[in-house]
């Protein structure tokens, strides 16, 4: 490991901000929200082009892949996420606070789950190791989005940038419309994929291979545990936090693939997924906080690549801002369209 690899420790700044949020009062309960959507965008403006290396040499790739430091950084998110979530729910349930403070803590925990649970789960979900794939699903559990593992890996990566993919936003579709079409579409797509897999193996619905059935049971069990410890109020807040986390995820899906389409070939099939079928962002701070998720074009070009060796693909459409700023822009549709549609037209 070389010193510059320590930059990924910056991904833990979201958990640190969350710890401040759930142990504070008043305005400081919004620390995570302010950090993610004010401080990081400002930092990205300052450090936009820091370390924008395009390609790694074979020796650099080998060194990064053989270094367990990068994997340990991911694994540590599991105790951090669950400890902070439990601590946060405890404080929300036990401490006297007004609605303003409650909203701040809930938003902070939602951001934590979106960045350090779903995002890390996404990275681990593409690994070959059974242990890492199980850890991926564990991180999806409090987000109430375990079905994302099946739909994302077997649906989205095959159908991205086509009308078949519910996680690809259409041209001029607002993010609010996309929340409904993507959330509902991906859930039903996951069930379709699961039933297809069972049919291929000549297995019935109640088979032990029906992962979607397990996911439903696990999520209900998780909510039952929350209820047993924190009552109905804690259960209500846990559901809200989970919903917020996957809505942040879907907003990221929105900005990653908005308006991009693959060409349909004479055979009726779609062209192979290329790096220009996803929006890319090489803004430094967002990259390291999200474990290189923003180099999304390279991820879709080769989904098995680990985060530490993802590269910036210049031929892919480039977002004018980093992910946090882009999320804020997407929440104001006319502003998003005015900035991104002209860039989209240039890629056509």
N, C-alpha and C positions, 0 to 999 in steps of 0.2 A: 504493500500500500504506500502511496505517496501522499504528501500533505494535501494536495488539491482534492483528493478523494474525500477528505474530511468535510467537504462542503455539504455532503448529504446529511450531516448531522443537523443542518438547518431545517430539515423536514420535521424535527421535533419541536420547532418553535410554535407550531399550532397546538400541540399538547400543553406546552408551557403557557401559552396564552389562555388556553381553556382552564388550566389550573387556577390562573389568576381570576378568571371570570367567575368560576363556581365557588371561590373563597372570598369574594369581594361583595361590596354593597354598592347600590346606586349605579352611577354611570359606568363604573369599572366592571360591572357584570357583562358589558358589551365589548370587553377587551378583544376577544377572538374575532368578532365581527369587524371591529375597527382595524385590527391588525391585518386580516385577510383582504379587506376591500378598501382600505385607505393607505395603510403603511406599505403593504407589498406593492400596490400599483405605483406608488411614489418611488419606491426602491427600484422597480423595474424600469422606470423612466430614466433613472440615474445610471443603472448598471445594465442597460439593454444589451450591449454587445460584448459583455465580458465573457471570455472563454467560449467563443463560437466556433470551435473546431469542427470541420466538416466530416472528416473521416479518421478512423483509428487504424493504425498499422496492425498487421497480424499479431505481432508480439504484444502490442498494447491490449488487443482483444483477449489474447490468451491469459495475460496477467490479470486482467479484470475478471475474467470468468473463473479463474482458479482461486481468487481471493474471497474467502468466506465472510469478510467484513461486510460486503454488500448484502449478503443474505441475512446476516445477524441484524443489520439495521432494519430490515423488514420484520423479522420475527419479534423484535422488541416492541413493535407497535401493539402487539396483542395484549400483553399485560398493561401497557399504558392506556390503551383505549378502554378496556373493561374496568380498570381501576378508576379512571376518571368518570366514566359513565355511572358506575355504582355510587361513587362519592357525590357526583352531581345530583343524582336522583335522591340520595339521602338528604342532602342539604335542601333541595327543593321541597321535600316532603316534611322535613323537621323544622326548618328555620322559618321565622316569620319574615315575610318579604311582600312587597307590593307587586302589582301586576307588571310594572315597568322592569323590576329586577328579575321577575320570573321569565319574562320574554327574553331578556338579555342572556340568562343562563341557558334557556332552551335553544336559542339560536346558536350559542357557542357550542353546545354539545352536538347539535345537528351538523355544524361545520366540521367538528372533530371527526364525526363518523364518516362524513363525505370524503375527507382528505386522508385520514389515517386508518380508516376501516375499509370503505369501499375501494378506494384507490389502491391501497396495498393488497386488498383481496383480489383486485383485478390483475395485478402483477403476479401474485402467487398462483392465480387460477390458470395461468398459461404455462406453468411449470410441468415437467414430466413426473416429478416426485409425488407419490400418493400423499405423503405427509404434508407437503406444501399445498396441494390442492384441497386437503381437508382443512388446513389453516385458512385458506381462502374462504371457504364456506362458513367457517366459524366467524370470520370478520363480517360476512354479509348478514349473519344472524340478527344482531341488534338493529340493523338497518331494515329488517323485514324484507329482504331482497335476495334470498338465497337462490331463487329461480334464475337470477341474472347469470349465474355460472353456466347453466345449460344454454340459455338464449344467446348470451354473448359469444361463447366459444363455438357453438355449433350453428347458430343462426346469423348473428350480426357479422361475424368475420366472413361468412360465405355470401351474404346478401347485401353488404354495405354498399352504399351509393347506387341502390336500385329501388324501385317501388316496392319490392318485397320486404324491405328492411324497415321496421317501425322505428328504429333508432337513427334513421337518416332523415333530417328535417327537409321538407320540401322548400323550394324557392318561394319566398314571400310568406312562408308560414311563421306565425308568431311563436315565441317560446311557450306562451300560455296554452295555445292550441296543441303544441308539440308535447307538453306534459301529459295531456290526456291520451293522445294517440300513441305515444311511446310507452307510457306506463302500462296501459291496457293492452296494447299490441304485443309488447314483449312478454307479458304474463301468459297470454293465450298462445303465443308462439312457443314459449317454453313447454307448455303442455303438449302442443302438437308434436314438437320434436321428441319429447319423452315417449309419447304413445307410438311414434314411428320407430324409435329405438326398441321398444318392447315388441312391436310387431315383427321387426326384422329377426329378433331372437326367439320368436314364437312364445313369448311370455305374456301372462295376463296382467291385468291392472293391479292386482294385489301382490305382484311379484316383489321379492326383496330387491330387485333391480330398478324398481320405480322410485328414482331419486326425488321426483317432485312430491310424491306422497310423504317421504321422509322430511323434506323441507317444510311442508305444511305442519307436520307433527312437531318438528323442532321449534318452529316459530311460535306455535300455540303453547308449547311447553315453556319457552322463554317468557312469553307474556304471563303465563300462569305463575312462574317464579317471581316475576316483578310484582304481580298482584299480591302474592303471599307475603312479600317483604314490605311493600310500599303502599298497598291498598289500591283502591280505585283511582285515586288522584295520581299516584305514581304510575299506574298503568296507562292512564290517559296521557301523561307527559311522555312516557316512553314511546307510545305510538306516535305522538306528534314529532318527537326527535327523530324517530325512524323515517317518517314521511319527509321531513325536512332534508334528511341526508340523501334520500334517493331523488328528491327533486333537484338538489344541487348536482347530483350525478347526471340527471337528465338534461340539465342546463348545459353541462359540459358536453354531453353527447350532441346537443343542439349546435354548439359552436364548432365542434370538431368536424361535422359533416354537412353543415348547412348548404343546401342547394347543389351539391356535387352529385353527378350521375356518371355511371359507367355506360359505355356504348354497348348497345345490343347488336350482336353479330348476326349474320345471315342464318346461322345454324339455330338461332333462337336463344342461344346462351349469351351471357354477358362477358365482356372482355375481362381478362385477369385483373385482379386488384393491383393498382399501381400506386406509387407514392403521391400522385397528383389527385387521388380520390379522397384525401383527407386534408383538412386545414392543419397547417404546421405553425408552431410558435417557438421561437428560439430565445425568448426573453429569459434571462438567467435566473432570476429569483423564483419565478413560477416553475421553472424546470426542476430545480433542486428540491423545492418544497413538495412537489408532486412526483418525485422520483422519475423525472424525465417523461411523464405522461404527455407533456406538451409537444414532444417530438413524435406526434401521433402518426404522421405519415410513414415513418420508418417502421413503427409498430405494426401498422396494417400491411405493409409490404412484406414483413416477416414477423408474424406474431410471436414466434418462439424466442426472439431476441430479448435478453435480459436488459433491464432498464439502464444499467451502467455502460452498455455498448450501443445504445440507440444513437443515431447520427442525425444531423440536420440535413434534410433533403431540400436543396434550393429549388428543384424543379416543382416542388409542391406549392400550392397556394399558401401564402403567408398571412397570418392574421396581423393586423396593424398594431395590436396590443397583446399583452400577456393574458392568460386565462382569467385572473380576477377582474381585470378591467373589461374584458370581453363579456364576462358574465353580467356585469352591471349594464353594459351597453345592450345586451340581449333583452334585458328586462324593460327596455324602452324601445319597442319595436321600430318606430319610425326612425330613430337614431341608428339602430343596428342596420336597417335596410339601406339608409343613406350612405353608410360607411362601407358596408360589405358587398352590397349588390354590384357597385362599379368594379370591385376587385374580382367578383365572380364572373362578370362579363368578360374580363380580360383572360380568364382561364378557358373560356369556351372555344 
